[in-house]
Amino acid sequence: MQDFDPIRHVLEHIPHDESELTYFEKQAALRLAQLDGVAERLSHHVIEHHEAMVKGMNLVRELEKDLKVANVICMNGRRHLSSSMNEVSRDLIVNSNSKKKQALLDMLPVLTDLLHARNMQLALESLVEEGNYCKAFQVLSEYLQLLDSFSELSAIQEMSRGVEVWLGRTLHRLDSLLLGVCQEFKEESYLMVLDAYALIGDVAGLAEKIQSFFMQEVISETHSVLKGILQEDRDAQMQNSRLTYSDLCLQISESKFRQCLLRTLAVLFQLICSYHEIMTFQLQNEVSEYQESNMKHREGNIPINSGEVQKIDSVATSSSRNQEVCCSLSESRNEMPPSSAEESTGSMSIECQDAVDEVRNVRMAVSNDGSPWYQLRKEAAAFVSHTLQRGRKNLWQLTTSRLSVLLSSAAASSTSIHQFLKNYEDLNVFILAGEAFCGVEATEFRQKLKGVCENYFVAFHRQNIYALKMVLEKETWLRLPPNTVQVINFAGLVGDGAPLIALSDGSATSSRNKMLCPNKIADSIDSGVKKSGFSHWVKSGNPFSTKLILGSREGQSYSRHNGTNSGDYDGSVDGNVDGEKASPCRSDIKHVNGSNSFSEDENEDLLADFIDEDSQLPSRISKPNNSKRHSSHWNGDDTTAQTGSSLCLLRSMDKYARLMQKLEIVNVEFFKGICQLFEVFFYYVFEVFGQQNSSSSGKGHGDSLSYRLKAALSRISQDCEQWIKPQSASFSATLPPSVNASFTHGDVTPTNPPSTSFGIQSSTAFGLKERCAGADTVSLVARILYRSKAHLQLMLLQINGAVVEDFYAQLVDAVTDLVEHIHRTTARVLLHINGYVDRIVNAKWELKELGMEHNGYVDLMLGEFKHYKTRLAHGGLDKEVQDLLLEYGVEIIAETLTEGLSRVKRCTDEGRALMSLDLQVLINGLQHFVSINVKPKLQLVETFIKAYYLPETEYVHWARAHPEYSKNQIVGLINLVATMKGWKRKNRLEVLEKLESAGG
């Protein structure tokens, strides 16, 4: 109903079909009538309620009066409120200004602290630039306390983040300083780093970082050394820029290897010395640079306590995380000492400014041992020292591993003898220094060095074997003149020789003692650093840097007068017999030309007469008295039995023996090399003079050899299979590249070019004189080896004594059998009775009646023996050798006669008697040609003839009692007897079967 609009209702119900005037008139009349009705009713109502109306009118007049009064009151109140509002406004303005003033007064200390914080921030930058890290961290302690007091301010938060950046930059600069200390120890710089990390509270991190830096320096410095040397060649500069250390090692040439090794050793030795200096560093009781009052004042301004150390440590360990830094800053406030926490802001800022000014003017000094500064530094130094002591083995292991990679280079095993020995000496010195440094024996690196020496020995030995084989191949087997042999000595082999080079210091003695007593190393090295023995190495200086300087200067001087590039030695006896004088000047010069280490006395070097072949050092021609002394070792046989090949062999073995003295770590290998050299010589002499195309006796080639000679040849075939087996390819093709270019290690090469294969000349190619010379020269070598046995045993010690005994028992002792075999073979070749076996077989032995004449072959054999004796008499041989060959000739005749008789198929008793007659005539004829009693030599034939008359059951026993007869000879005898005496076939087979079983 509230929304009801009566006017709108009337308008909406106006009819549309009637006239509007009429409709409105009707409505107007209706409404007037209604109005009259309402007015009438209202007047009646008013009349009925007149008193109430009068009362209402009075009330209205009273209300009007009250409203007027209220209006006056309101106007007065409005006027008072306006006045009060003006007064309050004035009071509020005064109050607002007063609050602003108070707020500004309250902010003034904060702003002052912020200014001081800014000044301290600048002081930190200044201190770092000045390098006073210790004082910087002290100022940082108070700076962090100040920042922690206003950690809610955005400016303070920004400054806190700046602390992280500053701390990272400062630690980086501190690490750079520490890296310099690791490269070259300086006490002042080390103390600066030590104090800084002690204040940070990260001494353990400092110790680990020192070890890490040394590890990095070992890797980087060794790589830089090789890279720098190899990049001296401009063509290889781009190629070597991205190569790894192992790849660089593979590209080192022989001429640069020693330079690389010396520089690497010098760098590593310097790093080890720096490590040792830090490890053994100890504080001394130093006097303060300040007065006691100044020290007290400074200790009062910047207290050193655990709270500051922990607070700075918290920042150092969380510099990369802002939240952790804020946390450490908030905690540092609680960790401050009470005296510092209660100080006012103004006093703290004044003290801070004083401390900054003090830092900029003077350096901090360490007080006496009662000061907390001294104790803090002392404890830090002790902790670092203890940590480095425990980690020094790791540094040594990394150092040796880098050297092992360098020694894996092919150039390490292909340099000259002199250079290799000097490299070995330097490495041995470094090992001794390293063992003194780390306190334990460098077992693994010694094994690596042993492997390098073994690799070098393999190449060295291969070249000497090839050189010996070529000399043997071209050997004429003529004896050398005695006056030539007298100037040659083998003092190194028999025990009177010096090493190939002299050591530069006493390290060789220490090395030898270390090799002799490897089990005492751990006992001789104390675990404590002071007693480790490395201090004298540090005091003595870097031995490798000195060699680098001397080597560079002397290398330039030496290269000016060195114009020879050939490393070959003329080993031909006919072309140049005096190899000790002339040949060394051409040996191994090209390797020295590219090296950097030579003799110590340059002036003496320039006055030298020649370059010694073994040591590669300038030498003088020996005085006459020295020649006499050397020749005193030789007797008459020794000076006349030498040939070119024996001289080559003995000089090689002498060099091996000298190397055994120097390279004791592989002296067993060099002794085995001596054995193989002798075995090759032994085998070649046997093949040349001990072989025979056809045998005159019934024994085969193997049956004619003694058991000891067979065992020696069997051992040689096993040990030297690669050297003695036939080679189908050309000899030069079998040589390694370094050997094929020039025999850098060898000391003997033939004058003629090598043949297409290692062929052994036939035994018939040499005459009587050459054969006897071959037998005498191998006997001479054996005598010299017997003379050197005690010296070799001394060098190899008791551990390898069995190797020496085995060599002498199986090979050197077999020389006697070889010489006998050579002489017997010589006798067979010269006697020319190979065809007489058939003559004896074809003679008529099935006789019915015995005549007075012997067979014709007897006279022919006597004639051959007469010619044989004539050849021996005109062969220029000694009387003893002639008699020996004549004796062997008689024995060969006996063997030939026995073999012939054993092949006879049919023979009667009369034929056997004729055999005895032939034997007697032969004995009587031979007795005229020889001085010895011939009959015992021919007893072999007589016993064989008498065996024809044995009973059937005695042949097995007789065969066992006479092993001097071959199996075929005994079988031939039994077949002959069984045929002529009519044995049953079964009985003959049983006897042969028994002989077979007895022989098996």
Buried (B, 14 or more C-beta within 10 A) or exposed (E): EEEEEEEEEEEEEEEEEEEEEEBEEEEEEEEEEEEEEEEEEEEEEEEEEEEEEEEEEEEEEEEEEEEEEEEEEEEEEEEEEEEEEEEEEEEEEEEEEEEEEEEEEEEEEBEEBBEBBEBBBEBBBBBBEEBBBBBBBBBBBBBBBBBBBBBEBEEBBEBBEEBBEBBEEBBEBBBEBBBBBBBEBBEEBBBBBBBBBBBBBBBEBBBBBBBEBBBEBBBEBBBBBBBEBBBEEEEEEEEBEEBEBEEBBEBBBBBBBBBBBBBBBBBBBBBBBBBBBBBBBEBEEBEBEBEEEBBEBBBEBBBBBEBBBBBBBBBBBBBEEEEBBBBBBEBBBEBBEEEBEEBEBEEBBBBBBEBBEBBEEBEBBBBEEEBEBBBBBBEBBBBBBEBBBEBBEEBBBBBBBBBBBBBBBBBBBBBBBBBBBBBBBBBBBBBBBBBBBBBBBBEEBBEBBBBBBBBBBBBBBBBBBBBBBBBBBBBEBEBBEBEBBBBBBBBBBBBEBEBBBEBBEEBBEBBBEBBEEEEEBEEEBEEEBEEBBBBEBBEEEBBBBBBBEBBEEBBEBBEEEBEBEBBBBBBBBEEBBEBBBBBBBBBBBBBBBBBBBBBEEBEEBEEBEBBBBBBBBBBEEBEEEEBEBBBEBBEEEBBBBBBBBBBBBBBBBBBBBBBBBBBBBBBBBBBBBBBBBBBBBBBBBBBBBBBBEEBBBBBEEEEBBBEBBBBBBEBBEEBBEEBBEEBEEEBEEBBEEBBEEBBBBBBBBBBEEBEEEBEBBEBEEBBBBBBBBBBBBBBBBBBBBEBBBEBBBEBBEEEBEEBBEEBBBBBBBBBBBBBBBBBBBBBBBBBBBBEBBEBBBEBEBEBEEBEEEBBEBBEBBBEBBBEBBEBBEEBEBEEEBBBBBBBBBBBBBBBBBBBBBBBBEEBBEBBBEBBBBBBBBBBEBBBEBBEEEBBEBBBBBBBBBEBBEBEBEEBBEBBEEBEEBBBBBBBBBBBBBBEBEEBEEEEBEBBBEBBEEEEE
